[in-house]
């Protein structure tokens, strides 16, 4: 089958004939894996990364770092306890070409790393990556002393001419369209000569949990970070220059990728257990416990993991999702099956994600008979009886899982290019079928 045929192939979304009852082991967090890879590559000594996610985005990150001279050996851990990657910092150097695919973490986290390399590093990616916001990172890096050629586009493709070091210092940035802009500067900051003081000057700052995740991981490997939460100024983060330690890190399950499976329990009145759900985490997906409980389910968090139980009745919600925007597609899918309307707020920045998620959700749910309207910063969803049809994904993994959620309750939904889920959730179709079979 040709690549175009695979891309356009339709996957019949499985219909749930009864309540699901399954245990689903969710692979590791993409956000944690890619941050850990960057930090390990910048460390002063080798480290281990256990239970890493193997997906398109993380493999792109690993290959990009390898191209800059970092050693990443994939295998099992020193105690034979499962998959682990050994990361060996060998000094960063060019020339190299980085394929970012359509991964926001790769296109934003690695230009600051490239500025620390010795030689030119070219960045390119999928056509959609050219349209995604990057200008604020480019401008900030230039202010910190980097030399970048982007043909004045403020976007990909571009070349970073690494000089082996970067001055660093104070920089203002508008991260209203992505918290990754702040994380990108913080991750490499311990290696900047003066560290960095990042001052966010935009009107809003989405996905704050992801910045907290970055800070938490920096501190884990020895960095000194002052934040608004630790008594610093609002919207200001300071990282002190210093050596990063090689650590033995274990990647948590990706809680955002647990969303469709928890939604299946909610919608079908079933029960799904996600093993190893952490008691404390900076992952935005942890908010699903509260959100899906408000929509009609209950949960229990034990040593075994998180067990979520639904009644088969779904309630609408009015919710500010500004800190957990990536959960919006799955929540919208559930809301389309609810017994009352929902308003999802605070997510205008989703128009700049893998696709314009607000427009895409509106179009696809409405074409199945729904009643969704866009607002200035979100969606208003009035449940209607839905019917089968094609659910387009726009090369967006979370659109594919959203369509699959609807397909549980609506017979005849076909997902276009379900393979796009490999971006963060390898082999999703098999996991979905296994869940329905109770495996």
Legacy VTK file of the C-alpha trace (Angstrom):
# vtk DataFile Version 3.0
C-alpha trace
ASCII
DATASET POLYDATA
POINTS 439 float
0.000 0.000 0.000
1.313 3.442 -0.887
1.926 6.128 1.721
-1.008 8.183 0.399
-3.279 5.149 0.597
-2.278 4.531 4.205
-2.883 8.197 4.993
-6.397 8.188 3.542
-7.409 4.723 4.804
-10.528 4.664 6.983
-10.539 2.738 10.256
-13.973 1.567 11.451
-14.099 2.840 15.033
-15.224 -0.081 17.247
-18.740 0.262 18.665
-19.195 -0.740 22.312
-22.054 -3.217 22.665
-21.789 -3.137 26.469
-19.857 -1.813 29.439
-16.089 -2.043 29.154
-14.131 -3.738 31.944
-10.405 -3.667 31.335
-6.955 -2.826 32.626
-5.023 -0.660 30.159
-1.276 -0.138 30.535
-0.545 3.269 29.050
2.957 3.904 27.628
5.237 6.547 29.090
4.661 10.284 28.932
5.825 12.049 25.779
6.256 15.308 27.673
8.429 13.688 30.331
10.409 11.564 27.856
11.352 14.483 25.601
12.258 16.787 28.484
14.347 14.025 30.056
16.190 13.420 26.782
17.111 17.107 26.470
18.263 17.387 30.083
20.294 14.162 29.892
21.959 15.384 26.686
23.017 18.580 28.495
24.233 16.820 31.649
27.866 16.569 32.734
27.740 12.776 33.014
25.805 9.833 31.533
22.330 8.954 32.766
19.543 6.396 32.396
15.988 6.916 31.183
13.700 4.036 32.155
10.366 3.151 30.529
10.705 5.855 27.845
7.914 6.325 25.358
8.742 5.026 21.886
6.603 7.120 19.546
7.149 9.343 16.538
7.750 12.473 18.628
10.201 10.855 21.053
12.117 8.999 18.346
12.433 12.284 16.431
13.854 13.889 19.585
16.309 11.036 20.155
17.474 11.066 16.534
17.876 14.851 16.585
20.114 14.676 19.653
22.118 11.841 18.101
22.686 14.004 15.034
24.248 16.623 17.349
26.610 14.072 18.881
24.706 12.703 21.869
24.990 8.979 22.484
21.622 7.264 23.075
21.816 3.499 23.489
18.458 1.725 23.562
18.222 -1.484 25.562
17.424 -2.695 29.066
18.393 -1.105 32.350
21.457 -2.130 34.364
19.308 -4.369 36.581
17.483 -5.956 33.636
14.171 -4.474 34.777
12.768 -3.382 31.441
13.477 -0.987 28.598
15.885 1.827 29.375
17.958 4.237 27.327
21.512 5.140 28.251
22.199 8.793 27.369
25.847 9.752 26.991
26.651 13.466 26.545
29.543 13.666 24.100
29.613 17.389 23.413
27.212 19.012 20.969
28.367 19.688 17.434
27.261 20.304 13.855
26.810 20.287 11.006
23.545 18.425 11.411
19.980 18.441 10.130
17.080 17.936 12.526
13.708 16.615 11.347
11.132 17.926 13.828
8.191 16.201 12.143
5.219 18.042 13.630
6.471 17.796 17.212
6.179 21.036 19.162
8.665 19.815 21.776
11.315 19.063 19.156
10.901 22.271 17.144
10.927 24.458 20.292
13.182 22.673 22.795
16.095 21.993 20.446
17.016 25.399 18.932
18.380 26.524 22.361
20.338 23.245 22.532
21.647 23.863 19.012
22.871 27.311 20.090
25.176 25.486 22.517
26.545 23.216 19.785
29.705 23.846 17.823
28.570 24.316 14.217
25.393 24.846 12.173
22.209 22.878 12.933
19.395 23.041 10.362
15.777 22.448 11.446
13.048 21.258 9.073
9.836 19.281 9.390
6.358 18.435 8.130
4.505 21.132 6.152
2.271 21.880 9.171
5.366 22.603 11.286
6.030 25.664 9.100
2.719 27.138 10.284
3.196 26.572 14.015
4.351 29.442 16.247
8.107 29.623 16.776
8.956 33.300 16.327
8.986 34.086 20.058
11.652 31.421 20.677
13.775 32.685 17.770
13.555 36.296 18.954
14.373 35.334 22.547
17.387 33.251 21.519
18.747 36.127 19.459
18.369 38.417 22.471
20.372 35.888 24.496
23.199 35.859 21.936
22.275 33.165 19.384
22.757 33.505 15.623
19.791 32.141 13.659
18.881 32.315 9.969
15.135 31.909 9.374
14.797 34.175 6.314
12.790 36.520 8.565
9.870 34.060 8.693
9.802 33.549 12.452
9.138 29.918 11.636
10.654 26.745 10.225
12.776 25.929 8.343
15.758 27.622 9.981
19.442 27.187 10.819
21.024 27.803 14.218
24.736 28.637 13.994
25.983 27.238 17.279
29.042 28.845 18.807
29.621 26.276 21.541
28.148 28.542 24.219
25.442 31.140 24.769
25.555 34.263 26.916
22.060 34.003 28.383
20.707 36.655 30.751
17.341 38.406 30.988
14.800 37.963 28.209
11.150 38.866 27.694
8.889 36.497 25.794
5.198 36.339 24.930
4.233 32.711 25.514
0.495 33.276 25.099
0.350 30.791 22.231
2.408 28.039 23.888
3.940 27.366 27.295
6.623 25.444 25.398
8.288 28.786 24.639
9.123 29.188 28.327
10.112 25.541 28.796
12.388 25.717 25.746
14.509 28.440 27.348
14.471 26.947 30.846
15.636 23.469 29.785
18.942 24.670 28.321
19.417 27.600 30.728
21.804 25.892 33.205
24.296 25.665 30.346
24.023 29.375 29.422
26.958 31.444 30.726
24.662 33.674 32.786
21.773 31.257 33.155
18.476 32.881 32.224
15.700 35.067 33.586
12.574 34.472 31.496
9.891 37.145 31.835
6.533 36.277 30.260
4.895 39.478 28.999
1.799 38.115 27.256
-1.810 38.494 28.338
-2.305 34.783 29.047
-0.130 31.741 29.708
-1.672 28.383 28.769
-0.678 24.948 30.053
1.108 26.075 33.223
1.422 22.450 34.441
3.876 21.819 31.617
6.114 24.645 32.871
5.878 23.186 36.379
6.914 19.833 34.896
9.975 21.473 33.307
10.947 23.142 36.591
10.430 19.940 38.583
12.624 17.945 36.208
15.338 20.625 36.195
15.479 20.526 39.979
15.627 16.712 39.932
18.931 16.823 38.074
20.504 19.537 40.191
19.451 22.853 38.646
18.561 25.873 40.773
15.284 27.405 39.597
13.365 30.296 41.151
9.689 30.416 40.152
6.507 32.361 40.968
5.421 29.344 43.051
8.621 29.460 45.121
8.242 33.102 46.103
9.532 34.798 42.943
7.843 37.410 40.784
4.706 36.513 38.880
5.455 35.230 35.358
9.235 35.239 35.965
11.502 32.174 36.063
15.225 32.309 36.910
17.683 29.483 36.294
21.198 29.683 37.735
24.090 28.430 35.551
25.630 25.170 36.680
26.381 21.546 35.848
23.498 19.094 35.434
23.787 15.650 37.006
23.366 12.352 35.210
20.360 10.686 36.800
18.434 7.415 36.697
14.945 8.636 35.762
11.747 6.608 35.316
9.078 7.949 32.968
5.501 8.066 34.299
2.589 6.746 32.210
1.231 9.430 29.876
-1.897 10.509 31.730
-3.218 12.548 28.798
-3.041 9.418 26.662
-5.094 7.599 29.297
-7.972 9.936 28.430
-9.738 7.886 25.722
-9.688 4.768 27.906
-11.134 6.593 30.922
-13.714 8.138 28.593
-14.694 4.628 27.495
-15.559 3.740 31.093
-17.527 6.982 31.478
-19.525 6.539 28.274
-20.283 2.809 28.514
-20.917 2.673 32.243
-17.911 0.426 32.604
-14.664 0.278 34.523
-11.082 0.887 33.384
-7.934 0.653 35.490
-4.735 2.484 34.509
-1.776 0.911 36.389
0.988 3.039 37.953
-1.034 6.277 38.035
1.198 8.531 40.208
-0.038 9.965 43.491
1.809 13.213 42.760
2.543 14.474 39.275
2.941 17.635 37.217
1.220 16.046 34.199
-1.873 17.963 33.026
-3.661 14.657 32.430
-4.091 14.210 36.176
-6.942 16.742 35.920
-9.020 14.028 34.201
-9.873 12.626 37.621
-11.731 15.822 38.542
-13.149 16.617 35.102
-14.533 13.162 34.327
-15.951 12.878 37.856
-17.869 16.107 37.190
-19.134 14.497 33.970
-20.648 11.573 35.851
-18.009 9.031 36.882
-16.139 8.036 40.025
-12.534 7.012 40.620
-10.370 5.244 43.148
-6.591 5.761 43.337
-4.761 2.861 44.968
-1.322 1.270 44.857
-2.525 -0.662 41.821
-3.346 2.495 39.906
-6.393 4.574 38.980
-9.704 2.777 38.533
-12.392 4.881 36.869
-16.044 3.805 36.809
-18.886 5.258 34.783
-22.660 4.983 35.043
-23.370 5.277 31.324
-24.862 8.729 31.891
-22.682 11.688 30.947
-23.268 15.231 32.217
-22.282 18.458 30.508
-19.790 20.815 32.141
-18.714 24.458 32.088
-14.929 24.311 32.502
-11.834 26.451 32.092
-9.299 24.195 30.343
-6.567 26.823 29.952
-4.060 24.791 31.981
-4.953 21.451 30.367
-5.777 22.403 26.789
-4.474 19.155 25.285
-7.389 17.353 26.965
-9.966 19.423 25.030
-10.539 17.094 22.032
-11.357 14.098 24.226
-13.532 16.159 26.567
-15.389 17.625 23.578
-16.047 14.114 22.271
-17.492 13.049 25.624
-19.506 16.278 25.878
-21.112 15.551 22.500
-22.593 12.421 24.119
-23.767 14.130 27.329
-27.282 14.770 28.650
-26.813 18.556 28.848
-24.771 21.281 27.112
-21.105 22.011 27.803
-18.952 25.103 27.541
-15.183 24.579 27.262
-13.236 27.789 27.901
-9.683 29.161 27.977
-8.336 27.281 24.958
-7.997 29.823 22.149
-4.358 28.672 21.803
-5.593 25.312 20.424
-6.032 27.019 17.069
-2.218 26.844 16.803
-1.694 23.189 17.743
-1.129 20.228 15.380
-4.179 21.589 13.595
-6.741 24.263 14.476
-8.350 21.958 17.005
-11.355 24.190 17.707
-12.327 24.440 14.049
-11.606 20.755 13.453
-13.694 19.552 16.409
-16.572 21.811 15.414
-16.582 20.589 11.818
-16.179 16.890 12.524
-18.691 16.592 15.358
-21.246 18.671 13.439
-20.851 16.491 10.350
-21.919 13.537 12.511
-25.085 15.454 13.450
-23.765 17.411 16.424
-24.297 21.022 17.402
-20.949 22.622 18.258
-20.112 26.303 17.925
-16.770 28.015 18.369
-16.454 30.809 20.893
-13.643 33.338 21.184
-11.705 31.005 23.469
-13.323 27.594 23.216
-16.392 25.567 22.297
-20.076 25.392 23.166
-21.460 21.884 22.693
-25.176 21.036 22.628
-25.675 17.268 22.551
-27.705 15.928 19.647
-28.346 12.381 18.362
-25.271 11.533 16.284
-24.935 9.271 13.251
-22.084 7.466 11.527
-19.725 9.042 9.030
-16.107 9.866 8.351
-14.191 11.628 11.142
-11.200 13.479 9.683
-8.065 13.822 11.812
-5.909 16.486 10.085
-2.725 14.569 11.022
-3.616 15.249 14.673
-3.358 12.348 17.104
-5.874 13.793 19.562
-8.474 14.222 16.818
-8.111 10.503 16.040
-8.685 9.469 19.655
-11.598 11.928 19.964
-13.306 10.314 16.987
-12.715 6.881 18.496
-14.453 7.967 21.716
-17.547 9.024 19.761
-17.425 5.745 17.827
-17.961 3.803 21.057
-21.513 5.174 21.279
-22.257 5.886 17.601
-22.261 3.032 15.109
-20.615 3.591 11.748
-17.935 6.162 12.615
-14.823 5.757 10.474
-11.558 7.432 11.442
-9.375 8.822 8.678
-5.652 8.096 9.202
-5.874 6.559 12.660
-2.147 5.888 12.241
-1.475 9.495 13.240
-1.928 8.322 16.852
1.630 6.907 16.602
2.795 10.468 17.321
2.387 9.770 21.044
0.484 6.485 21.445
1.963 3.606 19.428
-0.464 0.869 18.370
-3.567 2.677 19.608
-5.985 0.609 17.438
-4.810 -2.641 19.067
-4.972 -1.115 22.559
-8.524 0.091 21.835
-9.707 -3.283 20.558
-8.055 -5.083 23.473
-9.824 -2.782 25.930
-13.196 -3.564 24.369
-12.404 -7.266 24.488
-11.564 -6.972 28.185
-7.937 -7.995 27.667
LINES 1 440
439 0 1 2 3 4 5 6 7 8 9 10 11 12 13 14 15 16 17 18 19 20 21 22 23 24 25 26 27 28 29 30 31 32 33 34 35 36 37 38 39 40 41 42 43 44 45 46 47 48 49 50 51 52 53 54 55 56 57 58 59 60 61 62 63 64 65 66 67 68 69 70 71 72 73 74 75 76 77 78 79 80 81 82 83 84 85 86 87 88 89 90 91 92 93 94 95 96 97 98 99 100 101 102 103 104 105 106 107 108 109 110 111 112 113 114 115 116 117 118 119 120 121 122 123 124 125 126 127 128 129 130 131 132 133 134 135 136 137 138 139 140 141 142 143 144 145 146 147 148 149 150 151 152 153 154 155 156 157 158 159 160 161 162 163 164 165 166 167 168 169 170 171 172 173 174 175 176 177 178 179 180 181 182 183 184 185 186 187 188 189 190 191 192 193 194 195 196 197 198 199 200 201 202 203 204 205 206 207 208 209 210 211 212 213 214 215 216 217 218 219 220 221 222 223 224 225 226 227 228 229 230 231 232 233 234 235 236 237 238 239 240 241 242 243 244 245 246 247 248 249 250 251 252 253 254 255 256 257 258 259 260 261 262 263 264 265 266 267 268 269 270 271 272 273 274 275 276 277 278 279 280 281 282 283 284 285 286 287 288 289 290 291 292 293 294 295 296 297 298 299 300 301 302 303 304 305 306 307 308 309 310 311 312 313 314 315 316 317 318 319 320 321 322 323 324 325 326 327 328 329 330 331 332 333 334 335 336 337 338 339 340 341 342 343 344 345 346 347 348 349 350 351 352 353 354 355 356 357 358 359 360 361 362 363 364 365 366 367 368 369 370 371 372 373 374 375 376 377 378 379 380 381 382 383 384 385 386 387 388 389 390 391 392 393 394 395 396 397 398 399 400 401 402 403 404 405 406 407 408 409 410 411 412 413 414 415 416 417 418 419 420 421 422 423 424 425 426 427 428 429 430 431 432 433 434 435 436 437 438
